[in-house]
Amino acid sequence: MIVGSWPAMALVLAVLIALFMAVNHFRQRLKLQPEISRKMLHIGMGPIILAFPWLFASAWPVLALCACVLVTLSILRSRLAVGVFADWGHSLNDIQRSSWGDFCYPLATAILFVAADQEPLLFVIPMLLLIIADAAAALIGQSYGMHAYQTLDGTKTIEGSFAFFQFAFLSVLLPLILFTEVGRRETVLIALMLGLLVTLFEAVAWRGLDNLFVPLGGYLLLKIYLALDMSQLFARALVLCTLLAVIFFLRRRTTLNDSGVIGSVLAGYVSWAIGGWHWLLPPVITLCFYSLIVPRPRNRQGRHSDVQSVFYVTAPGLFWLFLGHTLNKPFLVLPYTIAYGLQLSMSSVARRRFLGNPALIAVVGNSALEGWLLMLIPVLLLQEATSATLWALLPINGLVAWFFACSQAPRPDYPMDMPRLRVQTWIALAISIICWFLLDVWQKSWNAY
């Protein structure tokens, strides 16, 4: 640390105020587009933020600065902003979409600084992804984008995403080559995979949440990859490429749109990277079954399942994934698998009710069987799971399918029924927790007997 905490904080605040004044001046003088003025602010704040590990020896000054920025941003968005503050607010908020990106920027900075724990590269590289790659993607996509794809916010362009990947690759490659002893081959592979994955994060993020997803996702991936050898890195690259190929092939058989496809790739890869092969099977089997039981869209306009749909389907499983990883309990893959099976059963019920199938028994029976079949292979691979456990899951699926079928009247908006997906998510999470508790008690009683 070159100077004390208070002088360094004063320096940072002075730089930020000067930056806002300069950007506002150029915005008015040159009639800049709102998106350009926003990215000028993001890039301009970059150098001072990247210096945080050398300016501050503890986290409290960074947390205090980020809190001040968040309060200021809230004022700039409110009616309290008058005069010069109103002009500053126009530099941030005069865009044609709802965005929380300006709030996510300081929030990600604070979280990263604490998580990096005085390891500069773990802070600098993820922030470079946000400062450089994200800004380049927005500016190049807006100026030169010709090939659009659908997202929750409207459209993004392939040109913008490719620019993001290029700058993300360099943002990882150059610091690792210059400031670490990681091998050259490992460095290139880490940069390629990390660049591709954060590009996917950026592609599916909505309402400016890429300012949070990209740096935090980059931090987690970088920390994992730096601990791996070449063979382990190559295995992860192979799995990522395979998932991309399989899911893009199945895309034509599902209602997934572009953001839904990318979200499925990320969900599958995260499940495998954190948990392993047993944790990869349920989401992959869910997607394969889903492509069979959900009516195939006749055209691209029928592809309405986006990344939000993927999130709701995978959320209960991701809860068990991170709980199992945090507590180091690999057997939590059982409730993880149950959650995916229940989601598939309820999706099947909704599909049949959407088609107006009046036979409740057929709806419940077929849907419960489909969800149970998803559980079959992963559960059989668990050495601790018994055949009694497997057979007990069939009536559980039946009860959930029956309850859900009774609550689902025929409706015309499948699969864009977000309230239904939220209900599915909470039911799958609650029932998987109950099942885990009952199975755990049953197993302990059996062992005691």
Secondary structure, 3 states (H helix, E strand, C coil): CCCCHHHHHHHHHHHHHHHHHHHHHHHHHHCCCHHHHHHHHHHHHHHHHHCHHHHCCCCHHHHHHHHHHHHHHHHHHCCCCCCHHHHHHHHHHCCCCCCCHHHHHHHHHHHHHHHHCCCHHHHHHHHHHHHHHHHHHHHHHHHHCCCEEEECCEEEEHHHHHHHHHHHHHHHHHHHHHHCCCCHHHHHHHHHHHHHHHHHHHHHCCCCCHHHHHHHHHHHHHHHHCCCCHHHHHHHHHHHHHHHHHHHHHHHHCCECHHHHHHHHHHHHHHHHHCCHHHHHHHHHHHHHHHHHCCCCCCHHHCCECHHHHHHHHHHHHHHHHHHHHHCCHHHHHHHHHHHHHHHHHHHHHHHHHCCCCCHHHHHHHHHHHHHHHHHHHHHCCCCCCHHHHHHHHHHHHHHHHHHHHHCCCCCCCCCCHHHHHHHHHHHHHHHHHHHHHHHHHHHHHHHC
